Amino acid sequence: MLQVEIAVAKTHKYASRESGDTVEIVERPHGGLSVLLADAQGSGFAAKTLSNLVISRGAAMIKEGMRDGAVARAVHDYLYTLRQGRVSATLIIVSVDLQSQSLILSRNDECPVYFFTPDRIAVHDEPATPIGIYVRSKPVVVQEPLAERLGALITSDGVVCAGERHGARLDVHGFLRQRLEQGWPVAQDLADALLGQAMALEDGRPRDDASVVVVTLTPGADDDVPVRRLIAHLPVE
């Protein structure tokens, strides 16, 4: 039996009480889970409202059984029509799809995404455009067959660009390689460590909303009655 671990670590821009990044986890109607990460243009309340809109629309369509690529296209068309091509957002969907037995990454974002195993890191940085501003935007979709010790790592640009103003931009690939050399990671530990590294390069004052999502597949016990668990930690200011 495979066990799916999903971990999220995120924070907002320094001196802003709202994050323009939104993450949501939804169950797929034919089995599996999907994680959606949206990063709306700008920051603060307006960006949060937009990213919530994008995520809510995408999550509803996934629950209705639409495939990830079709969901991304439909959400783009909706946002483009609603805001007349004047507002953009990025959208990444990571799915553990039990129907196709695949780990799927659907990406409308310039930030690279990663598949990883104990001995391999596959970087997917093919050209991709955000949703909402170009008429014919479509996602870049890649997938891997489900297998033990397979993982996916995605981030928003607040992580990818961390340290840029100090001339020490975060090397996400190098960071991931170092962590894998230490053994197979716990998903939450990896997400927390990467976000922590990004914040350190920003001197604890991130200049953009920053999010990390990690999905891993690990061997699990063959229980007669499998138990699903979901834990959330939310700081309240």
N, C-alpha and C positions, 0 to 999 in steps of 0.2 A: 504494500500500500504506500502511495505517495502522500506526503504531507506538504501542504502549501503554506508558506509563511509570507505574509505581506507586512511590510514595515513602512511607515511614513515619518519623516522628520521635517518640520517646516517652521519658518519664522517670518516676520514681516520686516519691512524696511525700517531702518532706524528713525525714530520720532514719528512714526505712523502707526496708528492703533489698529488699522485694518490691513490685511494682506490681500493683494490682488491675485494671489495663487489660491486655487481651490482644488481639493482632492476628495474623491468619493469612491467608495467600494460598493459594487453591486453584484448580486447573484445573477448568473446567466440562466435563462429558462431551460436550456438543454443540458445544464450541468457546468459547473465551474464558476469562476469569479472574474470580474473585470475591475481594474483601477483606472480612473480617469483623472488626469492632471491638466488643468487649464490655467494659463497665465495671461491675464487680460492686460491690454495696453494701459500704461500709467500705473498709479498706485492709489491707496486709500479707498474710501467708500465707493466711489464710482467704479473703480477697477474690480472691487469685490462683488459689486452688484452684477457686473458683466460676466465675470468668471462663474458666478453662481448660476446665471442664466444659461451659459454654455454647458456647464456640467449637468444641470437639471434636465436640459433637453436631450443630451447624449445618454444619460443614465436611463431615462424613460424609454428611449428607442432600443437600447440593449435589452432591457427587461421585456420588450415586446418581441424580441427574437431577431432583430436586425443584425447583420454582420458588421464588424467593426469598421471596415472601409466605407460601407454604405452609411453608417452612423456619422462618420467624420464628414463625408460629403454633404449629408443632409443638414448637419449643424452649421456647416459653412454657409450653405444656401440660406438657411434661416437667418443667420447673423448678417449676411450681406444684404438681404432684403430688408431686414428690420432697421439697420443703421445706414443703408444706402452706400455701402462700401467705405464708410468713413471711420470705422473703428475695427481694430484687429485684436486677435487673441491667438495664443498657441494652444494646441490640444494634442495630448498624447494619451493613448489607450493601451494598457497592458492587460492581456487576457490569458487566463488559464482556461482554455476551451476544451472541455471534456468530450464534446461531440466530435471534434476533429483531432483530438489528442495532440493539441499544439499549444505552445506558448507564443502568443502573437503580440507584436508591437506595431501599432498604427500611429503614425507621427505626422503632425503638421507643426513643425518646430525646427529651427535651425540647430538646436542643441543636439549633440550626438546621443544615441542610446546604445546600451550595451547588453549583449548576451554573454554569460560567462559560465565556465565549468572549472573544476580544479586545475586544469592544465591549458585552458584556452579562453581568450577574450576576443569576442567579435564586436568590432566597433561599426555602427551604422550611422554614417554622417552624410548620406546621399542628400543632394539638394532638396529642400522641402520649404514650403511657404506657409505662413500663418493663415488662419481662417478669417473671413470677413472682409477682405479688401480686394482680392483678385477674383475675377469672374469665374475662372476655371480651376480654382485651387482643388487639389486632391491630395490625399495622404500618401505617404510612403509606408508600405506595409511589408514587414518581414516576419518570419516565423521559424520556430524550431520544434521538432517532435518532443513531446513530454518525455523526460528522463530524470533519473535520480541525479541530484547535485547539478541541476541546471538553474541558472538565475538570470534575472533581468534587472538592470539599473537605469533609472531615468531621473533627470533633474530639470529644474527650471533654470533660466539664464542667470538668476541671482547666484547660483552655485558655480556655473561654468565661468562666469566673469569675475568671480571673487578674487580680490588681490590685484586686479588689473590696474587700478589707479596707483598702486605702489610698484608696478613693474614686475609682479610676481604672481601671474595668473595661475589659478589652481589647475594642476595636471590630474584630471579625474582618472584617466587611463592608468597613469603611474600609481596613483593612490590605490586603485582597485587591484592592480597587480601585486603590490606590496601586501595588501590584506590577504589575498589568496595564497601567497607564499607562507603565511602564518597558519593556514588551514582553512577548512570550509567555514565561512562566517555565519553567525547568527544574523538574520536579516535586520533586526532592529539595531544591533550593535554596529553593523555596517552603515546603516542610514544615519545613525547618530554621529558616528565618527566622521563621515564625509561632511555632514553639515557643520560639525565642530571645526573641522579643518578650514572650511569656507569662512566661517565666522572669525577664526583666528587671523586669516589673511585680510579681513576687513577691520581688524582691531576692535572687534566686538560691536561695530556700528555698521551693519550691512546697508549698502546704498541701494539695494533692491530686495524685493521679496524673494525668498529662497526656499526651495522645496526639494526633497530627495524621496524617491520611492524605490524600494527594493522588493522584488518578488523572488522567492527561492522554492525549489522542489527538493525535499529531503526524504529519506526513507522513514516510514512511519510504522507503528505497530499495527498488526492485523486484528483490531478489536472487533468483537461481535457487535457492539453498539458504539460506533465511532461518535465522538463528541466534537462539535465545532465550537471554537472559542474566538471571541473578538474582544480585544482590550484597547481602550483609548485613554490617552493622557492629554488633558487640555488645561493649560495654565489660565487662571481667571484673574485679570488685573483689577 
